[in-house]
Amino acid sequence: MVRIGEKDGEWVECLFFVYLNPFVLSMLDIQVYKNSLLRYWVALLAAMSLSVSCSTMHSVKVNHNQTEKIVNALYHNNKNAFYMSSSYATFSTVWTYEKDKIVIYRLTKGRVREKQSFQRTGPIQLTELSYEDIEEEIYQNCPMELDGDVFGVVLEIDHKKTSLSFPVDINCMKRGNYNSALLKMIVNDMESYHLWGIE
């Protein structure tokens, strides 16, 4: 991770990868490297790589911040909010349950690209929440994924804000079989409302 400057009052951090395969190494032979045109192209490619990486990382950070703002606003209004995102993705899905409907926000690069509201049939199971039980059920079905997808829940339990975050492959989670009424409802809604369109 390299800090390269500030944008909108925040440091811009970038991942910068250099991959030198045998072909590139042979091109960097001392005699070839003396060629100023080749030095120009190597510098240009490195700068372009850094620029693309920085832009993407900035978009990931902006999307994460906006996702968090929407989750907090939905929790404030409805006392529940759910989200799915991925570590290096510039998109996310946030949703909340109102009395008899589900409201879904799909974000890309920090902007709400789509807001949908659907009438829901069946009970909304938000009262049952035991972190240990839900965590055990999720991870019995799918392994923990430390650098990938995240499923999160923010609910009011006993008049307190409770935030849970599970680093788990969302597609694996969708295929799981659960005893928890809350998890069954969420997985069913993931399928019914196409909450996670990445297969």
One Martini backbone bead per residue (centre of mass of N, CA, C, O) as a GRO file, in nm:
protein
  199
    1MET     BB    1   0.097   0.036   0.023
    2VAL     BB    2   0.047   0.369  -0.110
    3ARG     BB    3   0.102   0.701  -0.049
    4ILE     BB    4   0.018   0.993  -0.274
    5GLY     BB    5  -0.220   1.166  -0.135
    6GLU     BB    6  -0.482   1.401  -0.162
    7LYS     BB    7  -0.853   1.362  -0.140
    8ASP     BB    8  -1.094   1.518   0.008
    9GLY     BB    9  -0.908   1.506   0.287
   10GLU     BB   10  -0.780   1.228   0.191
   11TRP     BB   11  -0.596   0.967   0.170
   12VAL     BB   12  -0.435   0.807  -0.096
   13GLU     BB   13  -0.447   0.465  -0.154
   14CYS     BB   14  -0.224   0.209  -0.294
   15LEU     BB   15  -0.186  -0.055  -0.503
   16PHE     BB   16   0.140  -0.189  -0.603
   17PHE     BB   17   0.224  -0.389  -0.876
   18VAL     BB   18   0.501  -0.604  -0.965
   19TYR     BB   19   0.553  -0.791  -1.266
   20LEU     BB   20   0.827  -1.016  -1.345
   21ASN     BB   21   0.880  -1.167  -1.612
   22PRO     BB   22   1.105  -1.309  -1.820
   23PHE     BB   23   1.054  -1.107  -2.049
   24VAL     BB   24   1.098  -0.847  -1.888
   25LEU     BB   25   1.379  -0.913  -1.785
   26SER     BB   26   1.509  -0.924  -2.070
   27MET     BB   27   1.438  -0.621  -2.136
   28LEU     BB   28   1.624  -0.521  -1.875
   29ASP     BB   29   1.867  -0.525  -1.999
   30ILE     BB   30   2.122  -0.314  -2.004
   31GLN     BB   31   2.125  -0.256  -2.311
   32VAL     BB   32   1.818  -0.206  -2.340
   33TYR     BB   33   1.778   0.010  -2.109
   34LYS     BB   34   1.938   0.246  -2.256
   35ASN     BB   35   1.692   0.284  -2.399
   36SER     BB   36   1.487   0.556  -2.386
   37LEU     BB   37   1.222   0.441  -2.495
   38LEU     BB   38   1.194   0.210  -2.293
   39ARG     BB   39   1.195   0.383  -2.038
   40TYR     BB   40   0.939   0.532  -2.108
   41TRP     BB   41   0.748   0.283  -2.118
   42VAL     BB   42   0.796   0.180  -1.834
   43ALA     BB   43   0.703   0.440  -1.690
   44LEU     BB   44   0.421   0.455  -1.815
   45LEU     BB   45   0.316   0.178  -1.714
   46ALA     BB   46   0.357   0.236  -1.415
   47ALA     BB   47   0.173   0.487  -1.399
   48MET     BB   48  -0.086   0.352  -1.500
   49SER     BB   49  -0.104   0.139  -1.280
   50LEU     BB   50  -0.122   0.336  -1.042
   51SER     BB   51  -0.372   0.493  -1.133
   52VAL     BB   52  -0.574   0.257  -1.143
   53SER     BB   53  -0.534   0.160  -0.851
   54CYS     BB   54  -0.612   0.426  -0.709
   55SER     BB   55  -0.894   0.459  -0.823
   56THR     BB   56  -1.008   0.195  -0.713
   57MET     BB   57  -0.946   0.238  -0.410
   58HIS     BB   58  -1.115   0.492  -0.387
   59SER     BB   59  -1.388   0.361  -0.470
   60VAL     BB   60  -1.397   0.158  -0.240
   61LYS     BB   61  -1.398   0.368  -0.009
   62VAL     BB   62  -1.648   0.525  -0.095
   63ASN     BB   63  -1.843   0.285  -0.088
   64HIS     BB   64  -1.804   0.209   0.206
   65ASN     BB   65  -1.896   0.482   0.329
   66GLN     BB   66  -2.182   0.486   0.199
   67THR     BB   67  -2.281   0.222   0.314
   68GLU     BB   68  -2.258   0.309   0.610
   69LYS     BB   69  -2.458   0.547   0.593
   70ILE     BB   70  -2.706   0.383   0.506
   71VAL     BB   71  -2.714   0.187   0.738
   72ASN     BB   72  -2.750   0.403   0.961
   73ALA     BB   73  -3.014   0.527   0.849
   74LEU     BB   74  -3.184   0.266   0.851
   75TYR     BB   75  -3.155   0.210   1.148
   76HIS     BB   76  -3.279   0.474   1.250
   77ASN     BB   77  -3.565   0.418   1.109
   78ASN     BB   78  -3.592   0.064   1.149
   79LYS     BB   79  -3.384  -0.109   1.327
   80ASN     BB   80  -3.260  -0.207   1.036
   81ALA     BB   81  -2.973  -0.365   0.864
   82PHE     BB   82  -2.826  -0.474   0.551
   83TYR     BB   83  -2.520  -0.627   0.406
   84MET     BB   84  -2.314  -0.640   0.097
   85SER     BB   85  -1.968  -0.715   0.028
   86SER     BB   86  -1.631  -0.639  -0.094
   87SER     BB   87  -1.311  -0.567  -0.050
   88TYR     BB   88  -1.247  -0.484  -0.390
   89ALA     BB   89  -1.522  -0.352  -0.437
   90THR     BB   90  -1.752  -0.103  -0.605
   91PHE     BB   91  -1.984  -0.266  -0.452
   92SER     BB   92  -2.329  -0.288  -0.309
   93THR     BB   93  -2.573  -0.411  -0.061
   94VAL     BB   94  -2.873  -0.265   0.078
   95TRP     BB   95  -3.110  -0.342   0.351
   96THR     BB   96  -3.464  -0.325   0.457
   97TYR     BB   97  -3.725  -0.354   0.702
   98GLU     BB   98  -4.049  -0.314   0.704
   99LYS     BB   99  -4.349  -0.407   0.776
  100ASP     BB  100  -4.418  -0.524   0.442
  101LYS     BB  101  -4.115  -0.458   0.342
  102ILE     BB  102  -3.851  -0.414   0.102
  103VAL     BB  103  -3.544  -0.220   0.092
  104ILE     BB  104  -3.322  -0.146  -0.187
  105TYR     BB  105  -2.964  -0.092  -0.226
  106ARG     BB  106  -2.754  -0.007  -0.505
  107LEU     BB  107  -2.404   0.017  -0.526
  108THR     BB  108  -2.168   0.240  -0.708
  109LYS     BB  109  -1.911   0.419  -0.624
  110GLY     BB  110  -2.110   0.556  -0.390
  111ARG     BB  111  -2.375   0.511  -0.560
  112VAL     BB  112  -2.706   0.508  -0.616
  113ARG     BB  113  -2.835   0.306  -0.880
  114GLU     BB  114  -3.060   0.154  -0.690
  115LYS     BB  115  -3.412   0.159  -0.590
  116GLN     BB  116  -3.610  -0.077  -0.402
  117SER     BB  117  -3.960  -0.190  -0.360
  118PHE     BB  118  -4.120  -0.460  -0.171
  119GLN     BB  119  -4.353  -0.668  -0.117
  120ARG     BB  120  -4.407  -0.888   0.159
  121THR     BB  121  -4.416  -1.223   0.236
  122GLY     BB  122  -4.435  -1.296   0.536
  123PRO     BB  123  -4.246  -1.302   0.798
  124ILE     BB  124  -4.046  -1.089   1.001
  125GLN     BB  125  -3.728  -1.202   1.138
  126LEU     BB  126  -3.581  -0.991   1.402
  127THR     BB  127  -3.567  -1.108   1.707
  128GLU     BB  128  -3.363  -1.323   1.632
  129LEU     BB  129  -3.039  -1.306   1.815
  130SER     BB  130  -2.743  -1.502   1.799
  131TYR     BB  131  -2.429  -1.480   1.733
  132GLU     BB  132  -2.324  -1.767   1.784
  133ASP     BB  133  -2.540  -1.922   1.619
  134ILE     BB  134  -2.503  -1.778   1.348
  135GLU     BB  135  -2.205  -1.824   1.315
  136GLU     BB  136  -2.214  -2.132   1.324
  137GLU     BB  137  -2.404  -2.172   1.082
  138ILE     BB  138  -2.242  -2.030   0.867
  139TYR     BB  139  -1.960  -2.194   0.924
  140GLN     BB  140  -2.083  -2.478   0.858
  141ASN     BB  141  -2.135  -2.401   0.547
  142CYS     BB  142  -1.893  -2.181   0.554
  143PRO     BB  143  -1.610  -2.033   0.518
  144MET     BB  144  -1.395  -1.814   0.608
  145GLU     BB  145  -1.344  -1.476   0.452
  146LEU     BB  146  -1.094  -1.241   0.485
  147ASP     BB  147  -1.069  -1.171   0.146
  148GLY     BB  148  -1.391  -1.063   0.076
  149ASP     BB  149  -1.679  -1.124   0.168
  150VAL     BB  150  -1.970  -0.948   0.328
  151PHE     BB  151  -2.194  -0.994   0.603
  152GLY     BB  152  -2.443  -0.767   0.744
  153VAL     BB  153  -2.573  -0.658   1.074
  154VAL     BB  154  -2.831  -0.421   1.199
  155LEU     BB  155  -2.970  -0.419   1.530
  156GLU     BB  156  -3.222  -0.416   1.775
  157ILE     BB  157  -3.126  -0.519   2.109
  158ASP     BB  158  -3.239  -0.434   2.394
  159HIS     BB  159  -3.202  -0.122   2.312
  160LYS     BB  160  -2.955  -0.206   2.117
  161LYS     BB  161  -2.696  -0.176   1.913
  162THR     BB  162  -2.631  -0.438   1.666
  163SER     BB  163  -2.322  -0.552   1.520
  164LEU     BB  164  -2.268  -0.768   1.236
  165SER     BB  165  -1.987  -0.956   1.091
  166PHE     BB  166  -1.938  -1.173   0.791
  167PRO     BB  167  -1.676  -1.347   0.651
  168VAL     BB  168  -1.831  -1.456   0.349
  169ASP     BB  169  -1.942  -1.639   0.100
  170ILE     BB  170  -2.230  -1.560  -0.051
  171ASN     BB  171  -2.286  -1.802  -0.238
  172CYS     BB  172  -2.257  -2.010  -0.014
  173MET     BB  173  -2.473  -1.897   0.176
  174LYS     BB  174  -2.715  -1.941  -0.025
  175ARG     BB  175  -2.672  -2.274  -0.006
  176GLY     BB  176  -2.758  -2.298   0.273
  177ASN     BB  177  -2.863  -2.465   0.576
  178TYR     BB  178  -3.107  -2.348   0.816
  179ASN     BB  179  -3.254  -2.290   1.143
  180SER     BB  180  -3.268  -2.001   1.125
  181ALA     BB  181  -3.508  -1.773   1.057
  182LEU     BB  182  -3.332  -1.537   0.969
  183LEU     BB  183  -3.153  -1.688   0.760
  184LYS     BB  184  -3.380  -1.795   0.586
  185MET     BB  185  -3.491  -1.520   0.506
  186ILE     BB  186  -3.233  -1.401   0.379
  187VAL     BB  187  -3.182  -1.621   0.165
  188ASN     BB  188  -3.454  -1.592   0.028
  189ASP     BB  189  -3.414  -1.286  -0.044
  190MET     BB  190  -3.163  -1.315  -0.215
  191GLU     BB  191  -3.318  -1.470  -0.435
  192SER     BB  192  -3.588  -1.311  -0.485
  193TYR     BB  193  -3.413  -1.010  -0.507
  194HIS     BB  194  -3.123  -1.019  -0.606
  195LEU     BB  195  -2.890  -0.914  -0.396
  196TRP     BB  196  -2.667  -1.117  -0.538
  197GLY     BB  197  -2.524  -1.106  -0.874
  198ILE     BB  198  -2.271  -1.288  -0.799
  199GLU     BB  199  -2.141  -1.602  -0.957
   0.00000   0.00000   0.00000
